[in-house]
Amino acid sequence: DTEVTQTPKHLVMGMTNKKSLKCEQHMGHRAMYWYKQKAKKPPELMFVYSYEKLSINESVPSRFSPECPNSSLLNLHLHALQPEDSALYLCASSQGLSSRDTEAFFGQGTRLTVV
Amino acid sequence: GESVGLHLPTLSVQEGDNSIINCAYSNSASDYFIWYKQESGKGPQFIIDIRSNMDKRQGQRVTVLLNKTVKHLSLQIAATQPGDSAVYFCAENIGEYGNKLVFGAGTILRVKS
């Protein structure tokens, strides 16, 4: 199983809503990531979790709150978002941070629209 | 800051021809590079990787070349097929303590039948 599964595939939310994006992998990977991708742009790193601990936060606004309940799951809690936060949110996982030269596997993403 | 960039935003090739997609990187300490393919509405898909102790690596119909002297990376696709049409990103691992993948701007590859 080399899949990273993200739910939901599409999400429309108002600026006062609270929602969560979910990500799951069963490859035994110990590093998980959230990326944000705007149209016609490359993915931009938001957060990195290593062994269920937050290791990198790329100065992401607090209206995005990541959570790693266990080694297979990664959530991104959303609250009070702005229309400019509309984007494709990608989850990825890789073997672990003990070895830097391992590729990251990406999910299909959640297409988020903030209205 | 450090960045990874691409020279050509769009590349159009005839089906059956070879494609070459280029990428420049600026972090001389980077030691691992990946090429990803992203089709419309999908997440990036791993194509091939290369470590800095190599200058060439081959996969099935794809070859990655690394020139550390000029900090340049390229992806060669042999006998390009319509299914190869996508956006291609190079990515550089710049994490001091682990995986921190930074993506280049991307190149759109269009294959004409």
Interface residues (C-beta under 8 A of the other chain):
Chain A: V4 Q6 A31 Y33 K40 K41 P42 P43 E44 L45 V48 S50 S55 I56 L90 A92 S94 G96 L97 S98 R100 D101 T102 E103 A104 F105 F106 G107 Q108 G109
Chain B: D31 Y32 I34 Y36 G41 K42 G43 P44 Q45 F46 D49 R51 F89 N93 G95 Y97 G98 N99 K100 L101 V102 F103 G104 A105 G106
